[in-house]
Amino acid sequence: ALLMLVLSATRMSIAAESEASPASDETIEELVVTSRRRGEPLALHAGNVSRLAADEIAAIAHQHVHELMTRISGVWLSRGSGQEHLTAIRSPVLTGAGSCGDFLYLEDGIPIRPSGFCNVNQMFEMNTEMADTIEVIRGPGSALYGSNALHGIINVLTPATGAGRDNRVAIEVGSNEFVRFRSFLSGNDAPLFGALVYADDGGFRDDSGYRQGKLQLGIDWDLRGAEFTTVFSATDLDQETAGFIFGENAYEDPNLNRGNVNPEAFRDVSSQRLYAIWKSTLTVLESDVDVDIRPYLRHSDMRFLQHFLPGQPLEENGHVSIGAISALSFASGNAQYVAGADIEYSDMFLKETQTGPTEGSDFLRETRPEGKHYDFDVQSIGIAPFVQADIALGQQLKIGAGLRLEYLHYDYENHMLVGNTRDDGSLCGFGGCIYSRPASRSDAYTNLAPKLSFSYQLRSGTTVFGVLARGFRAPQAPELYRLQSGQTVAALDSETIDSLELGIRWNKQRWSGDAAVFEMQKRDSLFRDSDGFNVSGGRSRHRGIEIAVDWQIAESLRLELDGSFASHTYDFDAVAARGETFVSGNDVDTAPRWLGSAELLFDAGNNASLALQWTSVGDYYLDAENRFQYPG
């Protein structure tokens, strides 16, 4: 458990802000947008959704996105070196192959990366520091969102979709040579805005600093009565990465926990996204149809040293992609409909090169040779039509149904020798090199995702809801074409998850919150065992309960509680070719059953506030065989 007192003494902020408008006595109904790609009252949303508003994000002033996500039940973003992170949303903390594609990250409703080319750390490519709202849906997404919305969705809504914000400039300084500049500027009369974040952090461990910049520009256009917004987002990260420390309770040893045994490790990342949001209302057959079309152009480039692997190969990857998401919303009688189609084209590449010999045993030196390991390109095309209907049966009951059909096609081109040889064609000992390269080929995946839901308003402010849904993700390109010894073709199917959720949401004068129970079964997963080998065709079960409570104790005192208790277990038996044994019923490794946080907020008046936060992570196993345990 961590006890943290947030006081101005820990970090100094110098801010110049425009005068805030007078507070209104009117109650503003809380809206969420992720469930239907448009604003919808939270009370009518059939399913769970958590929301962090702009004032809360600004007050937290997070240096790492982990600090935000501790406030959402059932969610844990494990903080890595620098700006790296590993995600858990109704899931274990997923790592390695088969991990990053289980979560869908959106910016203004648009995926920030191609469906088949995720990045396990990709939230550092988003400007969460200046977000207008961040919404999180736990469990499979609706029919409106497809591949990768398996365990959850995180949607960062920028000022482009907000109602306007005050201009501000802030300079922050802190321990370990931390300096950060933030600004948000908008024209008084001109419909444009700019948001900038630049941070320089020396890191609390040796040679572990980073420099990061995030820029976002937006402009609104007057287009014949339609809303049209153009947004440009760019991020750049230059990070010195700290390697792992080893030994039981090593993190408690002051002689070890600030050291860095891999001062050579680094991660350089840049990303750019240009997109538009076009909204209009058309009259079709005497009915109003709301049109929402969002075309986009994306690019990313990354270089990082894989210090966690023997031989420390350098990985280089990147992509250029273009596409559009669209939605048509209309009503007919007591029913509301959303229909549309998403389309995407991506051009991706990946290279892996080792510049020196591997240190260690004869087996490691022979099977992980220096030289080039992989060099390939992949072009992908994705098409996904969808439809969702919500029908009101009386004043209290609403039922919903949705269906999404998604097709994803890969064209893979290998630029090296086929097989698990060295790059010069010579053979490795001990049965061949650990790296295996398939011949150029094409692959295609088609997935169908249905969803059923209901919501029932018991009385004013209280809603009961239920959701039965399927989520999916097609295999990612690196999983298909970056193979291991013994593989000539990756026999991977699309990963699917079936989810049942029941919950209640309430909103009273002084307290509000929600609670949900869920059970999910996941099939055709790709796991990485503790020895670093991939295991395909896995299955797992996930069941638990989540609760979030917001209690306004007094006018100036508020308590927020978030917690979850869940079981994540293997649902298959297997012995990995070179790794460990998977036993049905064992806990998935790195899957804490308990996650919780409590935050007490005090508004002292005169522009001063205090917050006291406590967070807790339960114990979990470190391996698939459940032999080693971390106490939490």
C-alpha positions in Angstrom: 0.0 0.0 0.0 1.1 3.5 -0.7 0.2 6.5 1.4 0.7 9.8 -0.5 0.0 13.3 0.7 -0.3 15.7 -2.2 0.9 19.1 -1.0 2.4 22.1 -2.8 5.7 21.4 -1.1 6.3 18.3 -3.2 6.1 20.2 -6.5 6.0 23.9 -7.2 3.6 25.1 -9.8 3.5 28.6 -11.3 0.3 29.2 -13.2 -1.3 32.1 -15.0 -5.0 31.5 -15.6 -7.8 33.6 -16.9 -10.5 34.4 -14.4 -13.0 31.5 -14.1 -16.7 32.2 -14.9 -19.1 32.4 -12.0 -20.4 29.1 -10.8 -23.9 28.2 -11.9 -26.6 26.9 -9.6 -27.9 24.7 -12.4 -27.1 21.0 -12.2 -25.4 19.8 -15.4 -26.3 16.2 -16.4 -23.1 14.1 -16.8 -22.6 12.9 -20.3 -20.5 10.1 -21.8 -19.7 9.7 -25.4 -17.7 6.4 -25.9 -20.7 4.1 -25.8 -22.5 5.7 -28.8 -19.9 8.0 -30.4 -22.0 10.9 -29.2 -23.1 12.5 -26.0 -25.4 10.4 -23.9 -26.6 10.8 -20.3 -24.6 8.5 -18.0 -27.9 7.3 -16.4 -29.0 5.9 -19.7 -25.8 4.1 -20.5 -26.3 0.3 -20.5 -22.9 -0.9 -19.1 -20.0 0.3 -17.0 -18.1 3.5 -17.9 -15.8 5.6 -15.7 -15.0 9.2 -16.4 -12.2 11.5 -15.4 -13.2 15.2 -16.1 -10.9 18.0 -17.1 -10.8 19.6 -13.6 -9.8 16.3 -12.0 -7.1 15.6 -14.6 -5.7 19.1 -14.1 -5.7 18.8 -10.3 -3.8 15.5 -10.4 -1.2 17.0 -12.7 0.1 13.5 -13.4 3.7 12.9 -14.5 2.7 9.3 -15.5 -0.6 8.0 -16.7 -0.5 5.4 -13.9 -1.4 8.3 -11.4 -4.7 8.8 -13.3 -5.8 5.2 -13.6 -5.5 4.3 -9.9 -8.8 6.2 -9.6 -10.8 3.7 -11.7 -12.0 0.4 -10.2 -10.7 -2.8 -12.0 -7.9 -0.9 -13.7 -4.2 -0.9 -13.0 -1.5 0.6 -15.2 1.8 -0.7 -13.9 4.4 2.0 -14.1 7.5 1.1 -16.0 10.8 2.9 -16.6 10.3 6.5 -17.7 7.0 6.7 -19.5 6.5 3.0 -20.1 3.5 1.1 -18.7 1.8 -2.2 -18.7 -2.0 -2.4 -18.6 -4.6 -4.4 -16.7 -8.4 -3.8 -17.3 -10.4 -6.7 -15.9 -7.4 -8.7 -16.7 -3.9 -9.7 -15.5 -1.1 -7.2 -16.1 -0.5 -8.3 -19.7 3.0 -8.5 -21.0 4.9 -9.7 -24.1 3.3 -11.3 -27.1 -0.5 -11.3 -27.0 -0.7 -8.4 -24.6 -1.0 -5.0 -26.2 -3.8 -5.8 -28.6 -6.2 -6.6 -25.8 -7.0 -3.0 -25.1 -8.3 -0.3 -27.5 -6.8 3.2 -27.1 -8.8 6.0 -28.7 -8.2 9.7 -29.3 -11.5 11.5 -29.8 -13.0 8.1 -30.7 -10.3 7.3 -33.3 -7.9 4.4 -32.7 -4.4 5.8 -32.3 -2.8 2.8 -34.0 -3.7 0.2 -36.7 -5.7 -2.8 -35.7 -2.8 -5.2 -36.3 0.2 -3.1 -35.0 -0.3 -2.3 -31.4 2.3 -1.1 -28.9 2.2 -2.3 -25.3 3.2 1.2 -24.1 1.1 3.2 -26.5 -0.6 5.5 -24.0 2.6 7.6 -23.9 1.6 8.6 -27.5 -1.5 10.4 -26.1 -1.7 13.9 -24.6 -3.5 12.8 -21.4 -2.1 15.8 -19.5 -4.3 18.2 -21.4 -7.3 16.0 -22.0 -10.8 17.4 -21.7 -12.1 14.0 -20.5 -10.9 10.4 -20.2 -13.5 7.7 -20.4 -12.8 4.0 -19.6 -15.1 1.1 -20.5 -14.2 -2.2 -18.8 -14.8 -5.4 -20.7 -15.5 -5.8 -24.5 -16.5 -2.8 -26.4 -19.8 -2.2 -28.2 -20.5 -3.0 -31.9 -19.2 0.5 -32.6 -15.6 -0.5 -31.7 -14.0 -3.6 -33.1 -10.6 -5.4 -32.9 -8.5 -4.9 -29.8 -11.5 -3.8 -27.6 -11.2 -7.1 -25.8 -10.6 -6.3 -22.1 -11.4 -2.6 -22.3 -11.4 0.8 -24.0 -9.6 4.0 -23.0 -10.9 7.1 -24.9 -9.0 10.3 -24.5 -11.3 13.2 -25.4 -9.3 16.3 -26.3 -10.3 20.0 -26.2 -11.4 19.6 -29.8 -14.6 17.9 -28.4 -15.0 20.0 -25.3 -17.0 23.1 -24.5 -14.0 25.4 -24.3 -11.4 25.9 -21.6 -9.6 28.8 -19.9 -6.1 29.8 -21.2 -3.4 28.7 -18.9 0.4 28.4 -18.6 2.2 26.3 -16.0 5.8 25.6 -15.1 6.5 22.8 -12.6 9.8 21.8 -11.0 10.4 18.8 -8.7 12.8 16.2 -7.4 15.3 14.3 -9.7 15.7 17.4 -11.9 12.1 17.3 -13.1 10.9 20.3 -15.1 7.7 20.5 -17.1 6.0 23.3 -19.1 2.3 23.1 -20.0 0.2 25.5 -21.8 -3.3 25.8 -23.3 -4.1 28.7 -25.5 -7.2 29.5 -27.5 -8.3 32.5 -29.5 -10.9 34.7 -27.9 -12.7 35.1 -31.2 -10.9 32.7 -33.5 -12.1 29.1 -33.3 -8.7 27.5 -32.7 -6.6 26.1 -29.8 -3.2 24.9 -29.1 -2.0 22.6 -26.3 1.7 22.0 -25.5 3.5 19.8 -22.9 7.2 19.5 -22.6 8.9 17.6 -19.7 12.5 16.9 -18.8 13.0 14.3 -16.0 16.4 13.2 -14.7 14.8 9.9 -13.3 15.2 8.6 -9.8 17.5 5.8 -11.0 20.9 6.2 -12.6 20.7 7.0 -16.3 16.9 6.8 -16.4 15.9 10.3 -17.6 13.5 11.2 -20.4 12.6 14.2 -22.5 9.0 14.2 -23.8 7.1 16.7 -25.9 3.4 16.7 -26.8 1.7 19.1 -29.2 -1.9 19.4 -30.2 -3.5 22.0 -32.5 -7.1 22.3 -33.5 -9.3 24.6 -35.5 -13.0 24.7 -36.2 -14.3 25.5 -39.6 -17.7 27.0 -40.7 -18.9 24.5 -43.3 -22.4 25.2 -44.4 -23.9 24.7 -41.0 -22.0 21.6 -40.2 -19.5 21.2 -37.4 -16.0 20.6 -38.8 -12.9 20.4 -36.6 -9.4 19.6 -37.8 -6.8 18.3 -35.2 -3.1 17.7 -35.4 -1.5 15.7 -32.6 2.2 14.9 -32.2 4.4 13.3 -29.5 8.1 12.7 -29.1 9.8 10.7 -26.4 13.6 10.4 -25.9 14.1 8.0 -23.0 17.0 6.4 -21.2 15.5 3.2 -19.9 16.5 1.6 -16.6 16.8 -2.2 -16.6 15.5 -4.7 -14.1 16.9 -5.3 -10.7 17.0 -8.9 -9.4 16.6 -10.7 -6.2 13.9 -11.2 -3.6 12.8 -7.8 -2.2 15.6 -6.1 -4.2 13.3 -3.1 -4.7 13.6 -2.4 -0.9 17.4 -2.3 -0.9 18.6 1.3 -1.2 21.9 0.0 -2.7 20.0 -1.6 -5.6 16.8 0.3 -6.2 18.4 3.4 -7.6 21.0 1.6 -9.7 20.7 0.8 -13.4 22.5 -2.3 -14.7 21.5 -1.4 -18.3 22.6 2.2 -18.8 22.8 1.5 -22.5 19.1 0.9 -22.8 16.9 3.5 -24.5 13.6 4.1 -26.2 12.9 6.8 -28.9 9.4 7.2 -30.1 7.6 9.7 -32.3 4.0 9.8 -33.5 1.8 12.1 -35.5 -1.9 12.1 -36.2 -4.0 14.4 -38.4 -7.7 13.9 -38.2 -11.0 15.7 -38.8 -14.4 15.5 -37.1 -17.3 16.3 -39.3 -20.8 16.4 -37.8 -24.0 17.4 -39.6 -27.7 16.7 -39.5 -29.4 15.6 -42.7 -33.1 15.2 -43.4 -33.9 11.8 -45.0 -37.5 10.7 -45.6 -38.7 13.5 -43.3 -36.4 12.1 -40.5 -33.3 13.7 -39.0 -30.1 11.7 -39.4 -27.0 12.8 -37.5 -23.9 12.1 -39.5 -20.4 11.8 -37.8 -17.4 11.1 -40.1 -13.8 11.1 -38.9 -11.1 10.7 -41.5 -7.5 10.3 -40.2 -3.9 10.0 -41.2 -1.4 8.5 -38.7 2.4 7.8 -38.5 4.7 6.4 -35.8 8.3 5.5 -35.6 10.1 3.7 -32.7 13.6 2.5 -31.9 14.4 0.7 -28.6 17.0 -1.6 -27.2 15.5 -4.9 -25.9 17.6 -4.9 -22.8 15.2 -7.5 -21.3 16.3 -10.2 -23.9 19.7 -12.0 -24.0 21.9 -10.3 -26.6 19.9 -7.0 -26.3 18.8 -6.7 -30.0 17.6 -3.4 -31.3 14.0 -3.2 -32.6 12.9 -0.6 -35.1 9.3 -0.4 -36.1 6.8 2.1 -37.6 3.7 2.6 -39.7 1.8 4.9 -41.9 -2.0 4.5 -42.0 -5.0 6.2 -43.3 -8.7 5.6 -42.7 -12.1 6.9 -41.6 -14.7 5.9 -39.0 -18.3 6.9 -39.6 -21.6 6.7 -37.8 -25.2 7.6 -38.8 -27.6 8.1 -35.9 -31.4 8.4 -36.2 -34.6 7.7 -34.3 -37.7 5.9 -35.3 -40.6 5.7 -32.9 -39.3 4.5 -29.5 -36.0 3.2 -31.1 -32.6 4.8 -31.7 -30.2 3.4 -34.2 -26.5 3.9 -35.0 -25.0 2.4 -38.2 -21.8 2.9 -40.0 -18.6 1.5 -41.3 -14.9 1.8 -40.5 -12.2 1.4 -43.1 -8.4 1.5 -42.7 -5.2 0.9 -44.8 -1.8 0.5 -43.1 1.8 0.1 -44.2 3.9 -1.3 -41.4 7.5 -2.4 -40.9 9.6 -4.1 -38.3 13.4 -4.8 -38.0 15.4 -6.5 -35.3 19.2 -6.4 -35.2 21.8 -7.6 -32.7 25.1 -5.8 -32.8 27.2 -8.0 -30.6 27.5 -11.6 -29.3 25.1 -12.8 -26.6 26.6 -13.3 -23.1 25.8 -16.3 -21.0 25.5 -20.1 -21.6 26.6 -21.9 -24.7 22.9 -22.4 -25.5 22.2 -18.6 -25.4 25.3 -17.7 -27.4 24.5 -20.2 -30.1 20.7 -19.7 -30.4 20.7 -15.9 -30.3 23.4 -14.9 -32.8 24.5 -11.4 -33.6 23.3 -9.9 -36.9 19.9 -9.3 -38.3 17.0 -11.3 -36.9 13.9 -9.9 -38.7 13.2 -7.5 -41.5 9.7 -7.4 -42.9 6.9 -5.1 -44.2 3.1 -5.7 -43.8 0.3 -3.9 -45.6 -3.1 -4.3 -44.1 -6.7 -3.4 -45.1 -9.5 -3.5 -42.6 -13.3 -3.0 -43.3 -15.9 -3.1 -40.6 -19.7 -2.4 -41.0 -21.8 -2.2 -37.8 -25.3 -1.5 -36.5 -26.6 -0.9 -33.0 -30.2 -0.4 -31.9 -31.6 0.8 -28.5 -35.3 0.4 -28.0 -37.3 1.9 -25.1 -40.0 -0.4 -23.7 -42.0 2.0 -21.6 -40.6 4.7 -19.4 -38.1 2.5 -17.4 -36.8 -0.3 -19.6 -34.4 0.0 -22.5 -32.9 -2.9 -24.4 -30.1 -2.8 -26.9 -28.6 -5.0 -29.6 -25.6 -4.5 -31.8 -23.6 -6.4 -34.4 -20.2 -5.7 -36.0 -18.6 -7.6 -38.9 -14.9 -7.0 -39.3 -12.5 -8.2 -42.1 -8.7 -7.7 -41.8 -6.3 -8.7 -44.5 -2.4 -8.8 -44.3 0.1 -8.9 -47.1 3.5 -9.8 -45.5 6.8 -9.4 -47.3 10.0 -11.0 -45.8 13.3 -9.2 -46.7 15.5 -12.0 -45.3 16.3 -15.6 -45.6 13.4 -17.9 -44.7 13.8 -20.1 -41.6 15.7 -20.0 -38.3 19.2 -19.5 -39.6 21.7 -16.7 -39.1 21.4 -13.8 -41.5 24.2 -15.3 -43.6 22.4 -18.6 -43.9 24.6 -20.6 -41.5 22.9 -22.8 -39.0 22.7 -22.3 -35.2 23.5 -25.1 -32.8 21.1 -26.7 -30.3 18.4 -27.2 -32.9 18.5 -23.8 -34.6 18.3 -20.1 -33.9 15.6 -18.9 -31.6 14.4 -16.6 -34.4 12.4 -18.0 -37.3 11.2 -16.1 -40.3 8.3 -17.3 -42.4 8.1 -16.9 -46.2 6.2 -14.0 -47.7 2.5 -14.7 -47.5 -1.0 -13.3 -47.1 -3.5 -13.8 -44.2 -7.1 -12.8 -43.6 -9.3 -12.8 -40.6 -13.1 -12.3 -40.3 -14.8 -11.7 -37.0 -18.4 -11.2 -35.9 -19.1 -9.5 -32.6 -22.7 -9.3 -31.2 -23.8 -7.4 -28.1 -27.1 -7.4 -26.1 -27.8 -5.1 -23.2 -30.6 -3.8 -21.0 -31.0 -0.9 -18.6 -33.9 -0.5 -16.1 -34.5 2.7 -14.1 -35.7 1.6 -10.7 -36.4 5.1 -9.5 -35.0 8.6 -10.1 -31.2 8.3 -10.0 -30.9 4.5 -9.8 -30.4 2.2 -12.8 -29.8 -1.6 -13.1 -28.0 -2.8 -16.3 -26.8 -5.9 -17.9 -24.5 -6.7 -20.9 -23.8 -9.8 -22.9 -21.1 -9.2 -25.4 -18.3 -10.7 -27.4 -15.0 -9.0 -28.0 -12.2 -10.0 -30.4 -8.9 -9.1 -31.8 -7.2 -10.4 -34.9 -3.6 -11.6 -34.4 -1.1 -8.7 -34.5 1.4 -8.6 -37.4 4.5 -9.1 -35.1 2.8 -12.2 -33.6 2.2 -13.7 -37.0 5.6 -13.0 -38.7 8.1 -12.7 -35.8 8.3 -16.4 -35.0 10.3 -18.6 -32.7 12.3 -21.8 -33.2 10.2 -24.7 -34.4 7.6 -22.5 -36.1 7.3 -22.1 -39.8 3.8 -20.6 -39.7 2.1 -19.0 -36.8 -1.1 -21.1 -36.3 -3.0 -18.3 -34.7 -6.8 -17.7 -34.7 -8.5 -14.4 -33.7 -8.6 -14.1 -30.0 -12.2 -13.8 -28.6 -13.8 -13.1 -25.2 -17.4 -13.7 -24.2 -18.5 -11.5 -21.3 -21.6 -11.3 -19.0 -22.0 -8.3 -16.8 -24.7 -7.2 -14.3 -24.5 -3.8 -12.5 -26.2 -1.0 -10.7 -25.6 2.8 -10.9 -27.0 5.4 -8.5 -26.8 9.1 -8.2 -28.1 10.7 -5.0 -27.7 14.2 -3.6 -24.6 13.5 -1.6 -23.4 10.2 -2.9 -23.1 8.4 -6.2 -21.4 5.3 -7.6 -21.7 2.0 -9.4 -21.1 -1.7 -8.8 -20.8 -4.5 -11.3 -20.2 -8.3 -11.3 -18.7 -9.9 -14.4 -17.6 -13.2 -15.8 -15.6 -13.6 -19.0 -14.1 -16.5 -21.0 -11.2 -15.8 -23.4 -10.1 -18.2 -26.1 -7.2 -18.5 -28.5 -4.9 -16.3 -26.4 -1.2 -16.0 -26.9 0.8 -16.2 -23.7 4.5 -15.7 -23.0 5.8 -17.9 -20.2 8.4 -16.9 -17.6 11.2 -18.3 -19.8 10.2 -15.9 -22.7 8.6 -18.5 -25.0 5.3 -18.0 -26.7 2.3 -20.4 -26.0 -0.6 -20.1 -28.4 -4.2 -21.5 -28.2 -4.5 -20.5 -24.6 -7.8 -20.0 -22.7 -8.6 -18.2 -19.5 -11.5 -17.2 -17.2 -12.0 -13.9 -15.6 -14.6 -13.2 -12.9 -15.0 -10.5 -10.3 -16.8 -7.6 -8.7 -16.1 -3.9 -9.0 -17.4 -1.0 -7.0 -16.9 2.8 -7.1 -18.4 5.2 -4.5 -18.2 9.1 -4.5 -19.4 10.5 -1.1 -19.8 14.2 -0.5 -19.3 14.1 3.2 -19.6 17.9 3.6 -19.6 20.9 1.4 -15.8 21.0 1.4 -15.0 17.3 2.0 -15.4 14.4 -0.4 -14.4 10.7 -0.2 -13.9 8.6 -3.3 -13.5 4.8 -3.1 -12.7 2.4 -5.9 -12.0 -1.3 -5.6 -12.2 -4.6 -7.3 -11.8 -8.3 -6.4 -11.3 -10.6 -9.4 -10.0 -14.1 -10.2 -8.0 -14.6 -13.5 -7.3 -18.3 -14.1 -5.9 -20.5 -16.9 -8.5 -22.6 -18.6 -6.2 -25.0 -20.4 -3.4 -27.5 -19.8 -0.2 -27.4 -21.8 3.5 -27.9 -21.6 5.5 -25.3 -23.5 8.1 -26.6 -25.9 11.0 -25.1 -23.9 9.2 -23.4 -21.1 6.8 -24.1 -18.1 3.6 -26.0 -17.6 0.2 -24.4 -17.8 -2.4 -26.0 -15.5 -6.2 -25.3 -15.7 -7.4 -23.5 -12.6 -4.0 -21.9 -11.8 -3.9 -18.1 -11.4 -2.6 -16.3 -14.5 0.8 -14.8 -13.6 0.8 -11.1 -12.6 -2.9 -11.1 -11.8 -3.6 -9.5 -8.4 -7.0 -10.4 -7.1 -7.4 -7.2 -5.2 -7.1 -3.6 -6.5 -8.2 -0.7 -4.4 -7.8 3.0 -3.8 -9.3 5.7 -1.5 -9.0 9.4 -1.9 -10.0 12.1 0.6 -10.3 15.6 -1.0 -10.6 18.8 1.1 -11.5 22.1 -0.5 -9.9 24.6 1.9 -11.2 27.7 0.0 -9.1 30.6 -1.3 -7.9 28.5 -4.3 -6.4 25.9 -2.0 -7.1 22.2 -1.8 -5.6 19.1 -0.3 -5.8 15.4 -1.3 -4.9 12.3 0.6 -4.7 9.1 -1.5 -4.1 5.4 -0.5 -3.7 2.7 -3.1 -3.4 -1.1 -2.7 -2.4 -4.0 -4.9 -3.0 -7.5 -3.8 -0.6 -10.4 -4.0 -0.1 -12.4 -7.2 1.9 -15.2 -8.7 5.0 -14.6 -10.8 4.8 -17.7 -13.0 2.2 -19.9 -14.7 3.0 -22.8 -12.4 2.2 -20.7 -9.3 5.4 -21.5 -7.6 6.6 -17.9 -6.8 4.4 -15.2 -5.3 4.7 -11.5 -4.8 3.1 -10.2 -1.6 1.5 -7.1 -3.1 
